[in-house]
Amino acid sequence: MIDYSPFWKTLEKSEENWYTLTKHHHVSDSTLHRLKHNKDISMKTVNDLCRILNCDIENIATYVASDEDQKL
């Protein structure tokens, strides 16, 4: 599963917050809710967050093996 806890740590260290992401950068509340609950988001959104936060992808997400992953 993809874990977005690095995103929250990166956001905390940045000058951005939930308000600025939604009001200034037009990231939807729904997207932030999905991040909070480790739900799927698009790679376009990951790209946008990296640009906004001036960070690398590993500062947004990490892979964690899980029994809930789909069968391959």
C-alpha positions as CSV (number, residue, x, y, z in Angstrom):
1,M,0.0,0.0,0.0
2,I,1.1,3.6,-0.5
3,D,1.5,5.5,2.8
4,Y,1.2,9.3,2.7
5,S,2.6,10.0,6.2
6,P,5.7,11.5,4.6
7,F,3.5,14.1,3.0
8,W,2.1,15.3,6.4
9,K,5.7,15.6,7.8
10,T,6.8,17.5,4.7
11,L,3.8,19.8,4.9
12,E,4.4,20.5,8.6
13,K,8.0,21.6,7.8
14,S,6.9,23.8,4.9
15,E,5.3,27.2,4.8
16,E,2.2,25.7,3.4
17,N,-0.8,24.3,5.2
18,W,-4.3,22.8,4.5
19,Y,-5.7,26.3,3.9
20,T,-3.0,27.4,1.5
21,L,-3.1,24.2,-0.4
22,T,-6.8,24.5,-0.9
23,K,-7.2,28.2,-1.4
24,H,-4.0,29.2,-3.1
25,H,-3.0,26.1,-4.9
26,H,-6.5,24.7,-5.6
27,V,-5.8,21.2,-4.1
28,S,-9.3,19.9,-3.3
29,D,-10.4,19.0,0.3
30,S,-11.3,15.6,-1.2
31,T,-7.6,15.1,-2.2
32,L,-6.4,16.0,1.2
33,H,-8.9,13.7,2.8
34,R,-7.7,10.9,0.5
35,L,-4.1,11.6,1.6
36,K,-5.1,11.6,5.2
37,H,-6.7,8.2,4.8
38,N,-4.0,6.7,2.5
39,K,-6.4,6.4,-0.4
40,D,-5.4,6.5,-4.1
41,I,-4.5,9.8,-5.7
42,S,-3.2,10.5,-9.2
43,M,0.4,10.8,-10.1
44,K,-0.5,14.3,-11.5
45,T,-1.5,15.2,-7.9
46,V,1.7,13.8,-6.6
47,N,3.6,15.9,-9.2
48,D,1.7,19.0,-8.2
49,L,2.4,18.4,-4.5
50,C,6.1,18.0,-5.2
51,R,6.1,21.2,-7.1
52,I,4.1,23.1,-4.5
53,L,6.3,21.8,-1.6
54,N,9.5,21.8,-3.6
55,C,10.3,18.3,-2.6
56,D,11.0,14.8,-4.0
57,I,8.4,12.1,-4.3
58,E,9.7,10.2,-1.3
59,N,8.7,13.3,0.7
60,I,5.1,12.6,-0.3
61,A,4.7,8.9,-0.3
62,T,6.3,5.6,0.6
63,Y,5.5,2.0,-0.2
64,V,4.6,-0.4,2.7
65,A,3.9,-4.0,2.0
66,S,0.4,-5.0,3.1
67,D,-1.8,-8.0,3.2
68,E,-4.5,-5.7,1.8
69,D,-2.6,-5.3,-1.5
70,Q,-4.3,-6.8,-4.5
71,K,-3.1,-10.2,-5.6
72,L,-0.6,-10.2,-8.5
